Amino acid sequence: MVLPFSVSRKMSAKSLSKDVSDKSNSSSEDSSFDGSTSSEGNSDCENVESEAENSEVELDFEGYPILDGDYHAIKTFIQELLLESNVDCSAVTEVIVHPSTIGCSIKSASSDDDEDDEDDEDDKAIKQEEGEDDKAEEDLFGISCLIHLNKYKEEPFCKDLKSLLIEKANSCGMKKDMIQILSKQVYWLVHERFPGIPSGITPPTMNSLLDEIREKANQFDHILIITKGYDINSKLEHIPSAKKARNCLPEDITFHYPEMNLFYKESTCSCVWSVTEERVGEEDEELKPLRIAMIFDCHKFEPFVKTLDLNL
């Protein structure tokens, strides 16, 4: 699978200046006998820091087939996503890395030399399949895939996931809606990435999923998305009913991934719940972690994905 695209974002001046400062300090120690050299080193450091503030770095990513070697990185995503649940994250991950699963992993793009050498690419693919290539997991930055819940409806992880969704939907006044939806043909869209990876990866990733859906997917009714969010001011005592709010999140709630705002506004129904207790001491005091589940009607998904390029 080829999913090439590139994005640009500002480099972190803070982290860059720290690296430069460390190197300058080391250099200063080595040349401490010469005060003028140390002064020149400090001047050079200041110049580099100033340039870093306005510099940009080009980040290149590609979509790759999901491999067995991606297992541990993907499992970390799932564990983070399904906090405070009894869902077997290992079982979910095993389904994701299965060759029949629709989707791709997001990794750093290959160098030009690698792309020009077909033999090297073949060797790399074999190594990835055998789990011998560091790129298979070390360079995994994100994942987008679809799990057909009905296919695994008898599996414990699927039953536990449905129970979780029904329980949380009940708290939001959406229990009947969720039960009805989960009784139909539903694909679970797992869309996760590491912090700092821009939302610009979403349009090409979703378009790639659409291509695979057309090619491989059986007829389905809904797409489920579970994603991360935050209660900004930590003042929400009760999560509002999405049914009453007409899929409008309160101002105190924000999404971890900006593009999920667009998904939420177009979703058929949704529910929100807190996972704060599992994150004590790990999150900003002003940001209480939440999880938001959203349901898309299948006929709305494709036209919506086609508009992502215009909105991100």
Secondary structure as UniProt FT lines:
FT   STRAND          5..10
FT   HELIX           13..30
FT   TURN            31..33
FT   HELIX           35..53
FT   STRAND          56..64
FT   HELIX           68..70
FT   HELIX           71..81
FT   TURN            82..84
FT   HELIX           89..96
FT   TURN            99..100
FT   STRAND          102..108
FT   HELIX           112..116
FT   HELIX           118..129
FT   TURN            130..131
FT   HELIX           135..138
FT   STRAND          140..148
FT   HELIX           149..152
FT   TURN            153..154
FT   HELIX           156..171
FT   TURN            172..173
FT   HELIX           175..182
FT   STRAND          186..193
FT   TURN            195..196
FT   HELIX           199..201
FT   HELIX           202..216
FT   STRAND          222..231
FT   TURN            232..233
FT   HELIX           242..245
FT   TURN            251..252
FT   STRAND          253..255
FT   TURN            258..259
FT   HELIX           260..266
FT   STRAND          269..274
FT   HELIX           276..279
FT   TURN            280..282
FT   TURN            285..286
FT   STRAND          288..297
FT   HELIX           298..306
FT   HELIX           308..311
//
